[in-house]
Amino acid sequence: VTVTYDTTLTIDPAKQNYTYYNTFKAGERQGNASYEYWKSGVEKTDGNGKSGTSTVTSQGVLVWKVTVYLDETQRKSLDITDSLPTGVKLTKLQLFHPQQWGGYWFHDMAIGEDGNISGNAGNRASYQVTGNYDSNTNQVTLKVTDKDGVDLPTKTRVGFIFTCEVDCTDGEPHDFTNNVTVAGIGSATQTQKWTYDNPDKTEVLSKTGKWLNNSRMLSYSVDINPDAKNLVGDGTEKLTLVDTLTHWKKVWACVNGNWSVGQRVQMDVSLVQNSVKLYKVTKNEDGTQTETVLPVPWVLEETEENDKRICTLRMSDVPDGTHLRLKYMYKVETDAPEGYIIDKLGVSNKVKLEGTTYEPVSEEINKKWEDTETSGQVTSGKKLVIYKVAKGDYGTVLPGAEFTVYKVDTSYTLTEYTTRPDGSA
């Protein structure tokens, strides 16, 4: 019995190459067939494979990649014209083509002092390359042929990587657009918003964090604007610093590292109120630094998102044009039984300066919770500490404040308190 039928394919116009598979079953028997679709075209990307417009930082280097897709059409040559933008200089050119088992072969092309380009694919393929680089017009012309004079391979891809030097170190973003045309096939354009990456630059925000197992504390330090630059305008405006800590409400604890024996335990992370300090940092003549506390208002917001709890410390009226350092600590408590280990705390922390374009920085602490060196767990018998603070400024405590604690239904008073000199009760 012979069955003959046609199948209509829906072809994605964005795809240059795609393989379609067909399976026919009759009873317990089946047959398979495939069809490999190829469309000729040209693709231009940056060195990371991004097309269109991409944002790039590097130390004086720009990379473009041109990929030519070849269908079943017989061709004797490929004629490629690549127009590099003003402000760059071609320093390296590589030919690439697919390996049989995946990946690519790469071959360096020679660029002579007179601009002549030559090279081949060695014993990996029969591609032969000739061409010219005109440094005055920044135009590269390439001709790809078969070294034996026969037709080029079909249903494949071949391309070039252009590595260029950029003579610019001002640290400002610059747009570089590269155009390529392959005769009889098509053209493509790619733009890179490039910024020089100064290896000696100082980050505006940097963060360090460490886990103090014996005291069950997370200790953080954030360095802010170490070069004391004006980050916004003339430096007279105030900034807002936002520090966000996220942690799981329940984590897995096991016995002596045996993950098959354990349980999920509750984990609470709370900010140590009197640990929050913003310092002005002054550099002394001998190279040391002096830290002076600045009275800056801050508040803490606590929210929950699915299985996570989020603590957001928001500090306003942060001065611009000043080297600052923020220090603070979080207390970690769990109901893990003695002898249990939490292999990864999974606490993440991110800090950013609102109103600026500087990237936020993150710190993730995946340290181990285990028994302290002095005794067992310090989490049993939890105590509630209440701080009375000024409205809108959790850093200003209210000593001597009197308040009453009621049951939720206010049916009776539990007790009355007066805060201590540190505002706690």
Contacts in CASP RR format, 6 or more apart in sequence:
PFRMAT RR
TARGET T0000
AUTHOR 0000-0000-0000
METHOD contacts of the structure
MODEL  1
VTVTYDTTLTIDPAKQNYTYYNTFKAGERQGNASYEYWKSGVEKTDGNGK
SGTSTVTSQGVLVWKVTVYLDETQRKSLDITDSLPTGVKLTKLQLFHPQQ
WGGYWFHDMAIGEDGNISGNAGNRASYQVTGNYDSNTNQVTLKVTDKDGV
DLPTKTRVGFIFTCEVDCTDGEPHDFTNNVTVAGIGSATQTQKWTYDNPD
KTEVLSKTGKWLNNSRMLSYSVDINPDAKNLVGDGTEKLTLVDTLTHWKK
VWACVNGNWSVGQRVQMDVSLVQNSVKLYKVTKNEDGTQTETVLPVPWVL
EETEENDKRICTLRMSDVPDGTHLRLKYMYKVETDAPEGYIIDKLGVSNK
VKLEGTTYEPVSEEINKKWEDTETSGQVTSGKKLVIYKVAKGDYGTVLPG
AEFTVYKVDTSYTLTEYTTRPDGSA
3 24 0 8 1.000
7 22 0 8 1.000
9 20 0 8 1.000
9 35 0 8 1.000
9 37 0 8 1.000
11 18 0 8 1.000
11 37 0 8 1.000
11 39 0 8 1.000
12 18 0 8 1.000
15 37 0 8 1.000
15 39 0 8 1.000
16 38 0 8 1.000
16 39 0 8 1.000
16 40 0 8 1.000
16 41 0 8 1.000
16 43 0 8 1.000
16 69 0 8 1.000
16 157 0 8 1.000
17 36 0 8 1.000
17 37 0 8 1.000
17 38 0 8 1.000
17 39 0 8 1.000
17 69 0 8 1.000
17 157 0 8 1.000
18 36 0 8 1.000
18 37 0 8 1.000
19 34 0 8 1.000
19 35 0 8 1.000
19 36 0 8 1.000
19 37 0 8 1.000
20 34 0 8 1.000
20 35 0 8 1.000
20 36 0 8 1.000
20 37 0 8 1.000
21 32 0 8 1.000
21 33 0 8 1.000
21 34 0 8 1.000
22 32 0 8 1.000
22 33 0 8 1.000
22 34 0 8 1.000
22 35 0 8 1.000
23 30 0 8 1.000
23 31 0 8 1.000
23 32 0 8 1.000
24 30 0 8 1.000
24 31 0 8 1.000
24 32 0 8 1.000
24 33 0 8 1.000
25 31 0 8 1.000
36 155 0 8 1.000
38 69 0 8 1.000
38 70 0 8 1.000
38 71 0 8 1.000
38 72 0 8 1.000
38 154 0 8 1.000
38 155 0 8 1.000
39 69 0 8 1.000
39 71 0 8 1.000
40 69 0 8 1.000
40 70 0 8 1.000
40 71 0 8 1.000
40 73 0 8 1.000
40 185 0 8 1.000
40 186 0 8 1.000
41 68 0 8 1.000
41 69 0 8 1.000
41 182 0 8 1.000
41 185 0 8 1.000
41 186 0 8 1.000
42 66 0 8 1.000
42 67 0 8 1.000
42 68 0 8 1.000
42 69 0 8 1.000
42 180 0 8 1.000
42 181 0 8 1.000
42 182 0 8 1.000
42 185 0 8 1.000
42 186 0 8 1.000
42 187 0 8 1.000
42 188 0 8 1.000
43 51 0 8 1.000
43 66 0 8 1.000
43 67 0 8 1.000
43 69 0 8 1.000
43 188 0 8 1.000
44 51 0 8 1.000
44 64 0 8 1.000
44 65 0 8 1.000
44 66 0 8 1.000
44 178 0 8 1.000
44 179 0 8 1.000
44 180 0 8 1.000
44 188 0 8 1.000
44 189 0 8 1.000
44 190 0 8 1.000
45 51 0 8 1.000
45 64 0 8 1.000
45 65 0 8 1.000
45 67 0 8 1.000
45 190 0 8 1.000
46 54 0 8 1.000
46 56 0 8 1.000
46 63 0 8 1.000
46 64 0 8 1.000
46 65 0 8 1.000
46 190 0 8 1.000
46 192 0 8 1.000
47 63 0 8 1.000
47 64 0 8 1.000
47 65 0 8 1.000
47 161 0 8 1.000
48 54 0 8 1.000
48 56 0 8 1.000
49 65 0 8 1.000
50 190 0 8 1.000
51 188 0 8 1.000
51 190 0 8 1.000
52 189 0 8 1.000
52 190 0 8 1.000
52 191 0 8 1.000
53 190 0 8 1.000
53 191 0 8 1.000
53 192 0 8 1.000
53 193 0 8 1.000
54 190 0 8 1.000
54 191 0 8 1.000
54 192 0 8 1.000
54 193 0 8 1.000
55 192 0 8 1.000
55 193 0 8 1.000
55 195 0 8 1.000
56 62 0 8 1.000
56 192 0 8 1.000
56 193 0 8 1.000
56 194 0 8 1.000
56 195 0 8 1.000
57 194 0 8 1.000
57 195 0 8 1.000
57 196 0 8 1.000
57 197 0 8 1.000
58 166 0 8 1.000
58 194 0 8 1.000
58 196 0 8 1.000
58 197 0 8 1.000
59 196 0 8 1.000
59 197 0 8 1.000
59 198 0 8 1.000
59 199 0 8 1.000
60 165 0 8 1.000
60 166 0 8 1.000
60 168 0 8 1.000
60 169 0 8 1.000
60 196 0 8 1.000
60 197 0 8 1.000
61 163 0 8 1.000
61 164 0 8 1.000
61 165 0 8 1.000
61 166 0 8 1.000
62 88 0 8 1.000
62 163 0 8 1.000
62 164 0 8 1.000
62 165 0 8 1.000
62 166 0 8 1.000
62 176 0 8 1.000
62 192 0 8 1.000
62 194 0 8 1.000
63 161 0 8 1.000
63 162 0 8 1.000
63 163 0 8 1.000
63 164 0 8 1.000
64 82 0 8 1.000
64 161 0 8 1.000
64 162 0 8 1.000
64 164 0 8 1.000
64 178 0 8 1.000
64 190 0 8 1.000
64 192 0 8 1.000
65 159 0 8 1.000
65 160 0 8 1.000
65 161 0 8 1.000
65 162 0 8 1.000
66 80 0 8 1.000
66 82 0 8 1.000
66 159 0 8 1.000
66 160 0 8 1.000
66 161 0 8 1.000
66 162 0 8 1.000
66 180 0 8 1.000
66 188 0 8 1.000
67 157 0 8 1.000
67 158 0 8 1.000
67 159 0 8 1.000
68 78 0 8 1.000
68 80 0 8 1.000
68 157 0 8 1.000
68 158 0 8 1.000
68 159 0 8 1.000
68 182 0 8 1.000
68 185 0 8 1.000
69 157 0 8 1.000
70 152 0 8 1.000
70 153 0 8 1.000
70 154 0 8 1.000
70 155 0 8 1.000
70 156 0 8 1.000
70 157 0 8 1.000
70 158 0 8 1.000
71 154 0 8 1.000
71 155 0 8 1.000
72 154 0 8 1.000
72 155 0 8 1.000
73 154 0 8 1.000
74 151 0 8 1.000
74 154 0 8 1.000
75 151 0 8 1.000
75 152 0 8 1.000
75 154 0 8 1.000
76 145 0 8 1.000
76 146 0 8 1.000
76 149 0 8 1.000
76 151 0 8 1.000
76 152 0 8 1.000
77 143 0 8 1.000
77 144 0 8 1.000
77 145 0 8 1.000
77 152 0 8 1.000
78 142 0 8 1.000
78 143 0 8 1.000
78 144 0 8 1.000
78 152 0 8 1.000
78 158 0 8 1.000
78 182 0 8 1.000
78 183 0 8 1.000
78 185 0 8 1.000
79 141 0 8 1.000
79 142 0 8 1.000
79 143 0 8 1.000
79 182 0 8 1.000
79 183 0 8 1.000
80 140 0 8 1.000
80 141 0 8 1.000
80 142 0 8 1.000
80 143 0 8 1.000
80 144 0 8 1.000
80 160 0 8 1.000
80 180 0 8 1.000
80 181 0 8 1.000
80 182 0 8 1.000
80 183 0 8 1.000
81 139 0 8 1.000
81 140 0 8 1.000
81 141 0 8 1.000
81 142 0 8 1.000
81 180 0 8 1.000
81 181 0 8 1.000
81 183 0 8 1.000
82 139 0 8 1.000
82 140 0 8 1.000
82 141 0 8 1.000
82 142 0 8 1.000
82 160 0 8 1.000
82 162 0 8 1.000
82 178 0 8 1.000
82 179 0 8 1.000
82 180 0 8 1.000
82 181 0 8 1.000
83 138 0 8 1.000
83 139 0 8 1.000
83 140 0 8 1.000
83 178 0 8 1.000
83 179 0 8 1.000
83 180 0 8 1.000
84 90 0 8 1.000
84 138 0 8 1.000
84 139 0 8 1.000
84 140 0 8 1.000
84 162 0 8 1.000
84 164 0 8 1.000
84 178 0 8 1.000
85 138 0 8 1.000
85 176 0 8 1.000
85 177 0 8 1.000
85 178 0 8 1.000
86 138 0 8 1.000
87 138 0 8 1.000
87 166 0 8 1.000
87 167 0 8 1.000
87 168 0 8 1.000
87 176 0 8 1.000
88 138 0 8 1.000
88 164 0 8 1.000
88 165 0 8 1.000
88 166 0 8 1.000
88 176 0 8 1.000
89 135 0 8 1.000
89 138 0 8 1.000
89 164 0 8 1.000
89 165 0 8 1.000
89 167 0 8 1.000
90 111 0 8 1.000
90 133 0 8 1.000
90 135 0 8 1.000
90 138 0 8 1.000
90 140 0 8 1.000
90 162 0 8 1.000
90 163 0 8 1.000
90 164 0 8 1.000
91 163 0 8 1.000
91 164 0 8 1.000
91 165 0 8 1.000
92 108 0 8 1.000
92 111 0 8 1.000
92 161 0 8 1.000
92 162 0 8 1.000
92 163 0 8 1.000
93 108 0 8 1.000
93 109 0 8 1.000
93 111 0 8 1.000
93 117 0 8 1.000
93 133 0 8 1.000
93 140 0 8 1.000
93 160 0 8 1.000
93 161 0 8 1.000
93 162 0 8 1.000
93 163 0 8 1.000
94 106 0 8 1.000
94 107 0 8 1.000
94 108 0 8 1.000
94 109 0 8 1.000
94 160 0 8 1.000
94 161 0 8 1.000
94 163 0 8 1.000
95 106 0 8 1.000
95 107 0 8 1.000
95 109 0 8 1.000
95 119 0 8 1.000
95 120 0 8 1.000
95 121 0 8 1.000
95 127 0 8 1.000
95 129 0 8 1.000
95 144 0 8 1.000
95 158 0 8 1.000
95 159 0 8 1.000
95 160 0 8 1.000
96 104 0 8 1.000
96 105 0 8 1.000
96 106 0 8 1.000
96 107 0 8 1.000
96 158 0 8 1.000
96 159 0 8 1.000
96 160 0 8 1.000
96 161 0 8 1.000
97 104 0 8 1.000
97 105 0 8 1.000
97 121 0 8 1.000
97 124 0 8 1.000
97 125 0 8 1.000
97 127 0 8 1.000
97 156 0 8 1.000
97 157 0 8 1.000
97 158 0 8 1.000
97 159 0 8 1.000
98 104 0 8 1.000
98 105 0 8 1.000
98 156 0 8 1.000
98 157 0 8 1.000
99 105 0 8 1.000
105 121 0 8 1.000
105 124 0 8 1.000
105 125 0 8 1.000
106 161 0 8 1.000
107 119 0 8 1.000
107 120 0 8 1.000
107 121 0 8 1.000
107 122 0 8 1.000
107 124 0 8 1.000
109 117 0 8 1.000
109 118 0 8 1.000
109 119 0 8 1.000
109 129 0 8 1.000
109 160 0 8 1.000
110 117 0 8 1.000
110 118 0 8 1.000
110 119 0 8 1.000
111 117 0 8 1.000
111 133 0 8 1.000
115 132 0 8 1.000
115 133 0 8 1.000
115 134 0 8 1.000
115 135 0 8 1.000
116 130 0 8 1.000
116 131 0 8 1.000
116 132 0 8 1.000
117 129 0 8 1.000
117 130 0 8 1.000
117 131 0 8 1.000
117 132 0 8 1.000
117 133 0 8 1.000
117 140 0 8 1.000
117 142 0 8 1.000
118 129 0 8 1.000
118 130 0 8 1.000
118 131 0 8 1.000
119 128 0 8 1.000
119 129 0 8 1.000
119 130 0 8 1.000
120 127 0 8 1.000
120 128 0 8 1.000
120 129 0 8 1.000
120 147 0 8 1.000
121 127 0 8 1.000
125 153 0 8 1.000
126 146 0 8 1.000
126 147 0 8 1.000
126 148 0 8 1.000
126 150 0 8 1.000
127 144 0 8 1.000
127 145 0 8 1.000
127 146 0 8 1.000
127 147 0 8 1.000
127 152 0 8 1.000
127 158 0 8 1.000
128 144 0 8 1.000
128 145 0 8 1.000
128 146 0 8 1.000
128 147 0 8 1.000
129 142 0 8 1.000
129 143 0 8 1.000
129 144 0 8 1.000
130 142 0 8 1.000
130 143 0 8 1.000
130 145 0 8 1.000
131 140 0 8 1.000
131 141 0 8 1.000
131 142 0 8 1.000
131 143 0 8 1.000
132 140 0 8 1.000
132 141 0 8 1.000
133 139 0 8 1.000
133 140 0 8 1.000
134 140 0 8 1.000
134 141 0 8 1.000
140 162 0 8 1.000
142 160 0 8 1.000
144 152 0 8 1.000
144 158 0 8 1.000
145 152 0 8 1.000
146 152 0 8 1.000
152 158 0 8 1.000
162 178 0 8 1.000
166 174 0 8 1.000
166 176 0 8 1.000
166 194 0 8 1.000
166 196 0 8 1.000
168 174 0 8 1.000
168 196 0 8 1.000
169 196 0 8 1.000
169 198 0 8 1.000
170 196 0 8 1.000
171 195 0 8 1.000
171 196 0 8 1.000
171 198 0 8 1.000
172 195 0 8 1.000
173 193 0 8 1.000
173 194 0 8 1.000
173 195 0 8 1.000
174 193 0 8 1.000
174 194 0 8 1.000
174 195 0 8 1.000
175 191 0 8 1.000
175 192 0 8 1.000
175 193 0 8 1.000
175 194 0 8 1.000
176 191 0 8 1.000
176 192 0 8 1.000
176 194 0 8 1.000
177 189 0 8 1.000
177 190 0 8 1.000
177 191 0 8 1.000
177 192 0 8 1.000
178 189 0 8 1.000
178 190 0 8 1.000
178 191 0 8 1.000
178 192 0 8 1.000
179 187 0 8 1.000
179 188 0 8 1.000
179 189 0 8 1.000
180 187 0 8 1.000
180 188 0 8 1.000
180 189 0 8 1.000
181 187 0 8 1.000
202 226 0 8 1.000
202 227 0 8 1.000
203 223 0 8 1.000
203 226 0 8 1.000
203 361 0 8 1.000
204 224 0 8 1.000
204 225 0 8 1.000
204 226 0 8 1.000
204 229 0 8 1.000
204 231 0 8 1.000
204 353 0 8 1.000
204 356 0 8 1.000
204 358 0 8 1.000
205 222 0 8 1.000
205 223 0 8 1.000
205 224 0 8 1.000
205 351 0 8 1.000
205 352 0 8 1.000
205 353 0 8 1.000
205 358 0 8 1.000
205 359 0 8 1.000
205 360 0 8 1.000
205 361 0 8 1.000
206 222 0 8 1.000
206 223 0 8 1.000
206 226 0 8 1.000
206 361 0 8 1.000
207 220 0 8 1.000
207 221 0 8 1.000
207 222 0 8 1.000
207 223 0 8 1.000
207 349 0 8 1.000
207 351 0 8 1.000
207 361 0 8 1.000
207 362 0 8 1.000
207 363 0 8 1.000
208 220 0 8 1.000
208 221 0 8 1.000
208 363 0 8 1.000
209 218 0 8 1.000
209 219 0 8 1.000
209 220 0 8 1.000
209 221 0 8 1.000
209 349 0 8 1.000
209 363 0 8 1.000
209 365 0 8 1.000
210 218 0 8 1.000
210 219 0 8 1.000
210 365 0 8 1.000
211 217 0 8 1.000
211 218 0 8 1.000
211 219 0 8 1.000
211 345 0 8 1.000
211 365 0 8 1.000
211 367 0 8 1.000
212 218 0 8 1.000
212 219 0 8 1.000
213 367 0 8 1.000
213 368 0 8 1.000
213 369 0 8 1.000
213 370 0 8 1.000
213 372 0 8 1.000
214 372 0 8 1.000
214 373 0 8 1.000
214 374 0 8 1.000
216 331 0 8 1.000
216 332 0 8 1.000
216 333 0 8 1.000
216 369 0 8 1.000
216 372 0 8 1.000
216 378 0 8 1.000
216 379 0 8 1.000
217 272 0 8 1.000
217 329 0 8 1.000
217 330 0 8 1.000
217 331 0 8 1.000
217 332 0 8 1.000
218 245 0 8 1.000
218 269 0 8 1.000
218 329 0 8 1.000
218 330 0 8 1.000
218 332 0 8 1.000
218 347 0 8 1.000
218 365 0 8 1.000
219 327 0 8 1.000
219 329 0 8 1.000
220 243 0 8 1.000
220 326 0 8 1.000
220 327 0 8 1.000
220 328 0 8 1.000
220 329 0 8 1.000
220 330 0 8 1.000
220 349 0 8 1.000
220 363 0 8 1.000
221 325 0 8 1.000
221 326 0 8 1.000
221 327 0 8 1.000
222 241 0 8 1.000
222 243 0 8 1.000
222 325 0 8 1.000
222 326 0 8 1.000
222 327 0 8 1.000
222 351 0 8 1.000
223 323 0 8 1.000
223 324 0 8 1.000
223 325 0 8 1.000
224 241 0 8 1.000
224 318 0 8 1.000
224 323 0 8 1.000
224 324 0 8 1.000
224 325 0 8 1.000
224 326 0 8 1.000
224 353 0 8 1.000
225 231 0 8 1.000
225 320 0 8 1.000
225 321 0 8 1.000
225 322 0 8 1.000
225 323 0 8 1.000
225 324 0 8 1.000
226 281 0 8 1.000
226 323 0 8 1.000
227 323 0 8 1.000
228 321 0 8 1.000
228 322 0 8 1.000
228 323 0 8 1.000
229 321 0 8 1.000
230 320 0 8 1.000
230 321 0 8 1.000
231 239 0 8 1.000
231 320 0 8 1.000
231 321 0 8 1.000
231 353 0 8 1.000
231 356 0 8 1.000
231 358 0 8 1.000
232 239 0 8 1.000
232 320 0 8 1.000
232 355 0 8 1.000
232 356 0 8 1.000
233 320 0 8 1.000
235 320 0 8 1.000
235 321 0 8 1.000
236 320 0 8 1.000
237 320 0 8 1.000
238 316 0 8 1.000
238 317 0 8 1.000
238 318 0 8 1.000
238 319 0 8 1.000
238 320 0 8 1.000
239 318 0 8 1.000
239 319 0 8 1.000
239 320 0 8 1.000
239 353 0 8 1.000
239 354 0 8 1.000
239 355 0 8 1.000
239 356 0 8 1.000
240 314 0 8 1.000
240 315 0 8 1.000
240 316 0 8 1.000
240 318 0 8 1.000
240 353 0 8 1.000
240 354 0 8 1.000
240 355 0 8 1.000
241 314 0 8 1.000
241 315 0 8 1.000
241 318 0 8 1.000
241 326 0 8 1.000
241 351 0 8 1.000
241 352 0 8 1.000
241 353 0 8 1.000
241 354 0 8 1.000
242 312 0 8 1.000
242 313 0 8 1.000
242 314 0 8 1.000
242 315 0 8 1.000
242 351 0 8 1.000
242 352 0 8 1.000
242 353 0 8 1.000
242 354 0 8 1.000
243 312 0 8 1.000
243 313 0 8 1.000
243 314 0 8 1.000
243 315 0 8 1.000
243 326 0 8 1.000
243 328 0 8 1.000
243 349 0 8 1.000
243 350 0 8 1.000
243 351 0 8 1.000
244 310 0 8 1.000
244 311 0 8 1.000
244 312 0 8 1.000
244 313 0 8 1.000
244 349 0 8 1.000
244 350 0 8 1.000
244 351 0 8 1.000
245 269 0 8 1.000
245 310 0 8 1.000
245 311 0 8 1.000
245 312 0 8 1.000
245 313 0 8 1.000
245 330 0 8 1.000
245 347 0 8 1.000
245 348 0 8 1.000
245 349 0 8 1.000
246 308 0 8 1.000
246 309 0 8 1.000
246 310 0 8 1.000
246 311 0 8 1.000
246 347 0 8 1.000
246 348 0 8 1.000
246 349 0 8 1.000
246 350 0 8 1.000
247 267 0 8 1.000
247 269 0 8 1.000
247 308 0 8 1.000
247 309 0 8 1.000
247 345 0 8 1.000
247 346 0 8 1.000
247 347 0 8 1.000
247 348 0 8 1.000
248 267 0 8 1.000
248 307 0 8 1.000
248 308 0 8 1.000
248 309 0 8 1.000
248 346 0 8 1.000
249 266 0 8 1.000
249 267 0 8 1.000
249 304 0 8 1.000
249 307 0 8 1.000
249 308 0 8 1.000
249 309 0 8 1.000
250 264 0 8 1.000
250 265 0 8 1.000
250 266 0 8 1.000
250 267 0 8 1.000
250 307 0 8 1.000
251 264 0 8 1.000
251 265 0 8 1.000
251 267 0 8 1.000
251 334 0 8 1.000
251 342 0 8 1.000
251 344 0 8 1.000
251 345 0 8 1.000
251 346 0 8 1.000
252 259 0 8 1.000
252 262 0 8 1.000
252 263 0 8 1.000
252 264 0 8 1.000
252 265 0 8 1.000
252 342 0 8 1.000
252 343 0 8 1.000
253 262 0 8 1.000
253 263 0 8 1.000
253 264 0 8 1.000
253 265 0 8 1.000
253 334 0 8 1.000
253 336 0 8 1.000
253 337 0 8 1.000
253 340 0 8 1.000
253 341 0 8 1.000
253 342 0 8 1.000
253 369 0 8 1.000
254 260 0 8 1.000
254 261 0 8 1.000
254 262 0 8 1.000
254 340 0 8 1.000
254 341 0 8 1.000
254 343 0 8 1.000
255 261 0 8 1.000
255 262 0 8 1.000
255 339 0 8 1.000
255 340 0 8 1.000
255 341 0 8 1.000
256 339 0 8 1.000
256 341 0 8 1.000
257 341 0 8 1.000
257 343 0 8 1.000
259 343 0 8 1.000
262 340 0 8 1.000
263 340 0 8 1.000
265 334 0 8 1.000
265 335 0 8 1.000
265 336 0 8 1.000
265 340 0 8 1.000
265 342 0 8 1.000
266 334 0 8 1.000
266 335 0 8 1.000
267 332 0 8 1.000
267 333 0 8 1.000
267 334 0 8 1.000
267 342 0 8 1.000
267 345 0 8 1.000
268 332 0 8 1.000
268 333 0 8 1.000
268 334 0 8 1.000
269 309 0 8 1.000
269 311 0 8 1.000
269 330 0 8 1.000
269 331 0 8 1.000
269 332 0 8 1.000
269 333 0 8 1.000
269 347 0 8 1.000
270 311 0 8 1.000
270 330 0 8 1.000
270 331 0 8 1.000
270 333 0 8 1.000
271 300 0 8 1.000
271 311 0 8 1.000
271 313 0 8 1.000
271 328 0 8 1.000
271 329 0 8 1.000
271 330 0 8 1.000
271 331 0 8 1.000
272 328 0 8 1.000
272 329 0 8 1.000
272 330 0 8 1.000
272 331 0 8 1.000
273 387 0 8 1.000
273 389 0 8 1.000
273 394 0 8 1.000
273 395 0 8 1.000
273 397 0 8 1.000
273 424 0 8 1.000
274 397 0 8 1.000
274 422 0 8 1.000
275 327 0 8 1.000
275 328 0 8 1.000
275 329 0 8 1.000
276 298 0 8 1.000
276 313 0 8 1.000
276 326 0 8 1.000
276 327 0 8 1.000
276 328 0 8 1.000
276 394 0 8 1.000
276 395 0 8 1.000
277 293 0 8 1.000
277 326 0 8 1.000
277 327 0 8 1.000
277 328 0 8 1.000
278 293 0 8 1.000
278 294 0 8 1.000
278 296 0 8 1.000
278 315 0 8 1.000
278 318 0 8 1.000
278 324 0 8 1.000
278 325 0 8 1.000
278 326 0 8 1.000
279 291 0 8 1.000
279 292 0 8 1.000
279 293 0 8 1.000
279 294 0 8 1.000
279 324 0 8 1.000
279 325 0 8 1.000
279 326 0 8 1.000
279 327 0 8 1.000
280 291 0 8 1.000
280 292 0 8 1.000
280 294 0 8 1.000
280 319 0 8 1.000
280 322 0 8 1.000
280 323 0 8 1.000
280 324 0 8 1.000
281 289 0 8 1.000
281 290 0 8 1.000
281 291 0 8 1.000
281 323 0 8 1.000
281 324 0 8 1.000
281 325 0 8 1.000
282 289 0 8 1.000
282 290 0 8 1.000
282 292 0 8 1.000
282 323 0 8 1.000
283 289 0 8 1.000
283 323 0 8 1.000
284 290 0 8 1.000
291 325 0 8 1.000
294 319 0 8 1.000
294 324 0 8 1.000
296 315 0 8 1.000
296 316 0 8 1.000
296 317 0 8 1.000
296 318 0 8 1.000
297 315 0 8 1.000
297 316 0 8 1.000
297 317 0 8 1.000
297 392 0 8 1.000
297 393 0 8 1.000
297 395 0 8 1.000
297 396 0 8 1.000
298 313 0 8 1.000
298 314 0 8 1.000
298 315 0 8 1.000
298 316 0 8 1.000
298 393 0 8 1.000
298 394 0 8 1.000
298 395 0 8 1.000
299 313 0 8 1.000
299 314 0 8 1.000
299 392 0 8 1.000
299 393 0 8 1.000
299 394 0 8 1.000
300 311 0 8 1.000
300 312 0 8 1.000
300 313 0 8 1.000
300 314 0 8 1.000
300 394 0 8 1.000
301 311 0 8 1.000
301 312 0 8 1.000
301 314 0 8 1.000
302 309 0 8 1.000
302 310 0 8 1.000
302 311 0 8 1.000
302 312 0 8 1.000
303 309 0 8 1.000
303 310 0 8 1.000
303 312 0 8 1.000
304 310 0 8 1.000
311 330 0 8 1.000
313 328 0 8 1.000
315 326 0 8 1.000
318 324 0 8 1.000
318 353 0 8 1.000
326 351 0 8 1.000
330 347 0 8 1.000
332 345 0 8 1.000
332 347 0 8 1.000
332 369 0 8 1.000
333 379 0 8 1.000
333 382 0 8 1.000
334 342 0 8 1.000
334 369 0 8 1.000
334 377 0 8 1.000
334 379 0 8 1.000
335 379 0 8 1.000
336 342 0 8 1.000
336 369 0 8 1.000
336 377 0 8 1.000
336 379 0 8 1.000
337 377 0 8 1.000
338 371 0 8 1.000
338 376 0 8 1.000
338 377 0 8 1.000
339 370 0 8 1.000
339 371 0 8 1.000
339 376 0 8 1.000
339 377 0 8 1.000
341 368 0 8 1.000
341 369 0 8 1.000
341 370 0 8 1.000
342 368 0 8 1.000
342 369 0 8 1.000
342 370 0 8 1.000
343 368 0 8 1.000
344 366 0 8 1.000
344 367 0 8 1.000
344 368 0 8 1.000
345 365 0 8 1.000
345 366 0 8 1.000
345 367 0 8 1.000
345 368 0 8 1.000
345 369 0 8 1.000
346 364 0 8 1.000
346 365 0 8 1.000
346 366 0 8 1.000
347 364 0 8 1.000
347 365 0 8 1.000
348 362 0 8 1.000
348 363 0 8 1.000
348 364 0 8 1.000
348 365 0 8 1.000
349 362 0 8 1.000
349 363 0 8 1.000
349 364 0 8 1.000
349 365 0 8 1.000
350 360 0 8 1.000
350 361 0 8 1.000
350 362 0 8 1.000
350 363 0 8 1.000
351 360 0 8 1.000
351 361 0 8 1.000
351 362 0 8 1.000
352 358 0 8 1.000
352 359 0 8 1.000
352 360 0 8 1.000
352 361 0 8 1.000
371 377 0 8 1.000
372 378 0 8 1.000
385 424 0 8 1.000
385 425 0 8 1.000
386 403 0 8 1.000
386 405 0 8 1.000
386 417 0 8 1.000
386 419 0 8 1.000
386 424 0 8 1.000
386 425 0 8 1.000
387 394 0 8 1.000
387 397 0 8 1.000
387 419 0 8 1.000
387 423 0 8 1.000
387 424 0 8 1.000
387 425 0 8 1.000
388 397 0 8 1.000
388 398 0 8 1.000
388 400 0 8 1.000
388 401 0 8 1.000
388 403 0 8 1.000
388 419 0 8 1.000
388 423 0 8 1.000
388 425 0 8 1.000
389 395 0 8 1.000
389 396 0 8 1.000
389 397 0 8 1.000
389 398 0 8 1.000
389 423 0 8 1.000
390 396 0 8 1.000
390 397 0 8 1.000
390 398 0 8 1.000
397 419 0 8 1.000
397 422 0 8 1.000
397 423 0 8 1.000
397 424 0 8 1.000
398 419 0 8 1.000
398 423 0 8 1.000
399 419 0 8 1.000
399 420 0 8 1.000
399 421 0 8 1.000
399 422 0 8 1.000
399 423 0 8 1.000
400 418 0 8 1.000
400 419 0 8 1.000
400 420 0 8 1.000
400 423 0 8 1.000
401 418 0 8 1.000
401 419 0 8 1.000
401 423 0 8 1.000
402 416 0 8 1.000
402 417 0 8 1.000
402 418 0 8 1.000
402 419 0 8 1.000
403 416 0 8 1.000
403 417 0 8 1.000
403 419 0 8 1.000
403 425 0 8 1.000
404 413 0 8 1.000
404 415 0 8 1.000
404 416 0 8 1.000
404 417 0 8 1.000
405 413 0 8 1.000
405 414 0 8 1.000
405 415 0 8 1.000
405 416 0 8 1.000
405 417 0 8 1.000
406 412 0 8 1.000
406 413 0 8 1.000
406 414 0 8 1.000
407 414 0 8 1.000
417 425 0 8 1.000
418 425 0 8 1.000
419 425 0 8 1.000
END
